Structures are given as structure tokens and as C-alpha cells.
């Protein structure tokens, strides 16, 4: 396993995402949420393979509770970089006191369920409905207080759109960001954001490497707004064949080859899937001509296809 040291922590190149442990999640997931025993096996397999970073959130069902119980039984809490997230109600944004109370309640609940005294990395789980300007008028001061009170160590935000990362860069209290990036969604690369975050030594968690499984959905199953994704997925399959890779290998290697990515968040509903993702980390780099084709073919994928929050609207 590869690791990167930033801001006092050593992060594994892979981070286990746990939304699927607490909720039915993913457009291509036909297995549903794993049981408690399978969830423990997933966590154990990840740690045994050197993955020391686990991503979760208050609204991932009972994921925090599962993680906390597992770490308590295995006494592994000190060896794990836990990343969790909270939400802010849009209706509270114009009332700083309500926002502060909501955030503190969520953070203290996370501490309880995870069995921690301090959260290593705490992020705002931003939705598309919250104006970034309003969020950033209240969030930095709250993060400062959470740090001063010893409830969190590092702070940051999980965004849906690269434009939201612009303001993130302006605040020193913000240490980390989680952002979507994949072969279809190259926005943080094209607009230079990833390079600027690297210069400021920000921790960057890349998510949606497989676009919530969209890359693996059979064309006949693409409905509604996603029906137009078929030709793009066909092109991706052609490139994978050209590179003598599977679609998963090609998609993963593209993100793994980007400078400035600290850790790649992946999901799993079985221990075997954890092993498969670790194997993807070992895949050979993408040939330059294939990388060039990816950049040429997928820089203009419609936003509705690369934004899961828009799929059902």
C-alpha cells in the first residue's frame, strides 16, 4: 500500500468508503447493504491490506455505529484515520447560532458512535441546495471553534461541483476536501484546481472514480437522463480494449495517475471487492496515447451525466 504524509497524518492511497455499509447505494449495486458480519469482514480486510483511512458520515445510516463497534472490538482506533461528515440544514444557514448548534450536535454524535475523543478529519457534507457563499460565511468560524475545543483535528468540505472548491482554497482553517473526479469528470484537472490544491498542500480525497458504478451499467439498463450516457460508455470500453485493460482498471488508473490526489475513496459490499480495488492500485499506468484520448473524448461530458444528484431530477 502506498501512503502520503500530509498535515501530521499518513494517509493510505485507498480510503474505504462506507456509505454502502449503512445504506443501499450505487446504481450498479444489486447486492444491497451487507449484513453486520459481512461489514466487519470488509473493514477487517481493508485494514489487513494496509488501508488506514476510512470515510463515513452521520447520514450513512448505521455506518458510524458499525465502524465504532468494529474498532472497539479490534482495538484499532489509534491506527485508523477516520473521516466523517456532517450536514447543515439549508433552513438554518441564515442563523449562525442554529448552524453552530446543528454542527456541534452532529460532531458529538459522531464522536459517540465512532468511539473517539477527537475526529481526525471532519468535513461538511455539502448538498447542491446550499449556496456556497452562505456556507462559507459561517463554516470557517465553526471549524475554528471545533478545533479549539479539541473535538476535531483537521477540517474541510465534501463538494459536488468543482466551482465550490474555489472558496475552500481561500480559508487556512480548511485542510481537506473530498471531490468527484473520474474519466468523465475531469473538471478539477482542466480548470487547474487540483494543481492549486497540491501547491497549498491540501488533502484531496477523490470520490466517484467509477461514477457510482455508472461505467458498469449495461446500455439497455440506462434510463431517463442516463440513456444518453451509452455512447460515452461505449467509447470508454473501446479505450479500455485499446489499452488492454478492463474498464475498472482504466478508470481507476486514470485517477491514480493524477498528481495531487491524496487518497481514492472506494466502496465495497464484500471483502472480495476490497481485494479487487487493492489490485487495481497495482495496475500499470495508462499509456500516454490512451491518456490523450481520454482527455480529448471526455472533457465535454454533459453535467447531468457526471452529477449523480441530477440523475433523478
N, C-alpha and C positions, 0 to 999 in steps of 0.2 A: 504493500500500500504506500502511495506517495502522500507526503504531508507538506503543509506550508505553515510557517510561523508568522503570525500577524497579531499585533496588539496584545501580546502576552499569552497567546494560545497557539497550540499546534493543531491545525485542522486537517483531517483526512481529506483526500481528494474526492472521496464519495461521502455524501451525507444521506443517511437513511430518512426518507420522508415517511411520516406515519399517518397521513390522513386516511389511507386505506385500512389502517388498523382500527380506526374509530368509526368510519363511515363507509358506505358503499360508494366507490369513487372510481372514475375513469371510464371513458367512452368505450374502451375495448375490454374492460374488466367484466367477464361473465361469471367469475367465481364468487363475487360478493365479498363481504367483510370476513376475514378469517376469525376463527374462534380464539379463545384466550390461550390455549395450549399452542396453537399454530403461531399466534402473535409472539409468544415467548420464544419459540424456536427461531422466528425471524430476527428478533433482537439478539439472541444468543449467537446466531450465525454471523450477523453483521459485526459484532464485537470480536468474534474469533478470527475474522478475516481482516482485522485491523481498522475497521470503520469506527472512529471515535466521536463522530458528530451525528447527532440525532435531531431531526427537525419535527416540531409538533406545533400545536396551537390549542387555545382554550376551546375553540369551536370545532375541534376534530372529534366530536363525540366523546368516548371514554378513553381516547388515546393517551392523554396525560396520566390518567389513573393506571392504565396498563403498564406504561413505561416506569412510573414511580414504583409500582409493586414489583416489577421485574428487577429494577436496580436495587431495591431494598433487599430482595432475596439473594441477589448475587453480589452485593456489596461493591458495585462497580461505579457508583455515582461520581466519585472523585476522578475517575479515568475518562469520563464522558463529557464532551462539550454539548450541552443541551441548548437548543434554540427553540424558544416558544414565542407565541404571538398573541396579541390581544386586539380587539376591535374597539372602535369608537362609534357610538351611535350618531348618525348624521343630525338627529334632532337635538343633540347636546352640544354641537360644535360652537354655537354662539354663546354658550355659557361655560367659561373656563372652569368654574368650580364643579359643575356636573361632569365635565370631561375628566378632570383630575380624580374625582371620586370613582368614576367608572373604571379608569385605568388602574388605580390602586386596588380596587376590589378584584379585578381580573388578575393582576400580578400576584396578589396574595393567595388567590385560589390556585394559580399555577404552582406557586411555591409549596402549597399544601399537598396537592395531588402528585407532584413530582418528588416530594420529599427533600426539598432543597432549602437552604438558608438564603441563597442568593442565586439568581438566574444568570448563567454565564452570558447568554446573548438573548436579548429581549427586543422583539420587533413589533411595530404597528402592523396589523394585518389590514391593509387599506383596501377598501372596496372601490368600485368605479363611481359610486354615488357621492363620495365625499370630495368636495373641492380641495385640491392640494393647497391652495393659498390659505384657506381657513384652517386646515390641519396643521400647517407649519407655523401658524400664529400661536398655537397653544402647545404643540408637542415638544419642542426643544426644552422649554422650561420644566415640563413634567418629567422628561428624561433626566434632566439635571437633578431634580429632587429625588427621583428613584435611585440614582447613583449615590447621592449624598446620604440617603437613608440606608444604604447598603442592601437594597432589595434586588438590584441588577448590577451587572458588571459592564457589559457592552450594550449599546442601544442602536436601533436602526429601524428600517421600514421594509415591508414587502409590498412591491408595487405591481400594477397591472400593465402600465404603459411606460415606456422609456422616458417620455416627457416629464413624468412625475419624479424622475431621478435628478433632474436639474437642480431643484431646490434642496434635495438631500445633500448635494455636494457642498452647499454653502454653509452648512452647520457643523462645527467641530464636534459637537456632542454626539453626532451620528457616526457610528463606527462601521455599521454593516448594512447591506442591502440584499434583498432577495428579488431577483428579476427574471422574467421569462426570456429565454434565448434558445433558438434551435435553427435547423437549416432553413425553415420557412420564415422565421422571425429573427432577422439579423439587425434589427434597428439599433441596438446599443453598440453594435460594431460600426455600422455605416455612419452614424452620427458622431462617433468619436467618444461617446460616454464611457465605454469600457476602458479606453486608454486613459481618460482623465481620472477615473476612479482608481486605476492602478497607480497613477502618479501620486495621488493623495493617500495611498496605502489603505484604501477601504477594503473591507472584507466583502467579497461578492459571491453570493450563493446563486448558482444558476438553476432555474427550475424549468419544467415543461420541455425537457430535452426531446421527448417523444410526443410533445404537444398533447398530453393527456391520453396518449395511445392512438391518436388520430392516424398516425402513419401506418398503423397495422389493421385499420378497419377495411374490410372488403368493399370494393366500389359499390356493389349492389346494396350495401347497408348504409350508405351515405344519404341522408335525407335532409330536406329543408335547405337551410343556408349552406350546409356542408356538402350538398350534391356537387357544387362547383369545385370542390377540392379534388375530385377524381383525377383530372388531368395533371395536377401538380404532384399527386402521389404516384401517378404513372411515371412521371419524369424522375422522381426520386428513386423508384425501383430500377429504372434504366441506368441511372448513375451508379447505383449500388452494384448492379451486374457488371458495369464497365470497370468498376474498381475492385471486382472480385470480393465484395463484402456483402453481408446481409444488410437490410435496411437499418436494423438496430445498430450494427457496427458502424455504418456510415454516419448515422445521425449522432451517435454518441461521440465518435472520433472527431466530428466537426466541432462540437462544443469543447471537448477535451483539449483540442489544439488551439483554443483561443487564449492568448495571453491576458492575464488579469482576472481569470476565473479562479476563485479560491477553492470552492467545493461545488460539486454537482449533486443536486438533490434528486434522488430517485425513489420510486415507490416499489413495494413488493407485497404480494399476498401469500408468499410461500418462501421457505428458506432456500429453495432451489432458485427462485428468482433473484435472491441476493447474490448467490454464487454466479449467476449468469451476468449480472451487472458488474461484478468484480472482474469477470473475464473480459467484458467489453473495455474495461480500463486498460487492459493489456494489449488491445488491438493495435496494429501498426498504424502510423499516421496516414492520413489521406494523401494520395499522390497530388502533386501541385496542379496538374491539369484537371483533376476532378474537383479540387477545391475552387479552381477558377470557374468551372461550370456551375457549381453551387452558387457562387456569388453572382453569376450572370443570370441564372434561371429563377432565383428565388428572392430577389431583392424587392419585387413588387407584388408579393402575395397579398391579396385583399385583407384588410384589417379584420374583417369579420371572421376569416378563417384562422387567424392566429391569436384571436382573443376569445377564449372559452366562455367568458362572461356574456358574449354577444350571440352565442350559438342558439340560445333558446328565445331570444328577444324577437 
